[in-house]
Amino acid sequence: MTTLYDTHAHLDYEDFNPDLVQVVERAAAAGITRIISIGTDLESSRRAIQLAERFPGVFAAVGWHPCHAFEAPEDFRPMLRELARHRKVVAIGETGLDFHHLPSGKPGGTADDDVRYKQKQTATFRQQMQVAAELGLNCIVHQRDALEDVLAEMRPFEDAVRGVFHCFVNNASDMKRVIATGSLVSFTGIVTFKNAQSVRDTVLATPLDRFMLETDCPYLAPMPYRGKRCEPAYVKEIADLVAEVKGCPLAEIGRVTCENAAKFFPKLPPA
Ligand SMILES: [Zn+2]
């Protein structure tokens, strides 16, 4: 069986409350030996750590998602530092910038609200990169309609912090810009969707040593589970498709993506 990692899961979401133990067992049975549960705010990050303490194959990333930035404390760093020092915390995130849904698109929202929203996301992103740099960790980057801004914000940290641009759906030229900075991309079940040929083109163009695999579960279940709850076991379906696109054996995809993860997450022990 090919060993694979799910580098981006939200195991702390209540979608998994009814059968979490079975979800983790099914992942192991499918060859997924490492799952990184990603925090989206302080509470979610704490829950991710609790899961990592409970399950040997589960690790945590701690951070504050840009879409919830308005709820983040003014200075989030002291709490983040404390959480990030945990032995099973392997990255900071998810963090980044998301300018897709802006306040002005909602009733009563103004252009001024958009400016404040972007400023708050940016401040929260910077704090997370600072802590990552201090602790020698990398960042899980969420980016939507904000690639230029994300790359610009990361530049001052270039020597200390790399990112994995998770759920990557941009084109090959954007991918090349990301990997030119030393960062990686990761692909979800979207690569299996019929209408996602452009993402498969990006997969084909991405060098083998520059990407990882993830589910982003409970979202984005790959074919044939599309529309259902996603879970870490389905990294197998994603890896199968990526192997097909790359024209190389599944074992090779497993080997390189686990190696990439081991290099990117210095605290993640091999499995
Ligand atoms: Zn996520």
Boltz pocket constraint, residues with backbone or C-beta under 6 A from the ligand:
constraints:
  - pocket:
      binder: B
      contacts: [[A, 8], [A, 10], [A, 38], [A, 94], [A, 216]]
      max_distance: 6.0
